[in-house]
Amino acid sequence: MRDKRETWSTPYLSYIGFGLVVMTVMVNLIFKWGIEQRWDMGSLMLLSLANALSLLFTLVWGIFGVLEFAMLRKQRYRIKLRAGRGAIDPEEQDKQIRILKRSMIINISYIVILLCQLGYVILNWDEIDI
């Protein structure tokens, strides 16, 4: 059975964010492929709307990624504080810090991908319209 602290430090919001990024990239690729294949204007308009909304929703979901990063940093501070007071033994601290580092790596990589997506939106602003 998982420890409550271990479950709390799992970056669920980042996992959902990765899924949203993958969905957004797929919609964007389908939209670009539809333009190359010269689909009818109605389909392209719907794909353009889906592309813009998925980009917008994914970027808004990034707020949760940043909040999750703040929570993980706060949890790391609490672990170090408890270890300094002697409330947990060094082995347990190392285990929790390792779990937390893995979660931080996942969260930070999600934030970096989100920043790349924000750059894409800024560079292609004229192409992305709702």
Phi, psi and omega in degrees: 000140181284147175287147182299321180293324180294319179293322182294329182271003176286128186279069182299321181295326177290322177298316177297320178298319176299319177298319178295322178296317179298317179298318180296317179296319179296316179297320179296317179294320178296319178298313180295322178294322177296324177294317180295324182276359178057055175291167180292159187296327180296315178296319179293324178294318178294319177293324177296318177295316178297322179296312182295317180293322179292323175297316180296313182296320179295320179292323177292324178296338177300334175301319178294326177296319179292319177296322178295322176299316179297320179294320180294321177295320179295320179293322178297319178298318180295321179297315180294324178294315178295323178292324179293329178276350180085018181285335176230153180279161184299326179295316179295323178296315179299319179297313181293322179294321178298316178297318181292323178297318178298317179295321179294321179297316178297315182294316181293322177295325175296318180294322178296316178297322178295321177294322176297320179293322177298320175298320177298318180295319180293317181290330183248036184299323181292335180278331184263110178220148179253000000 
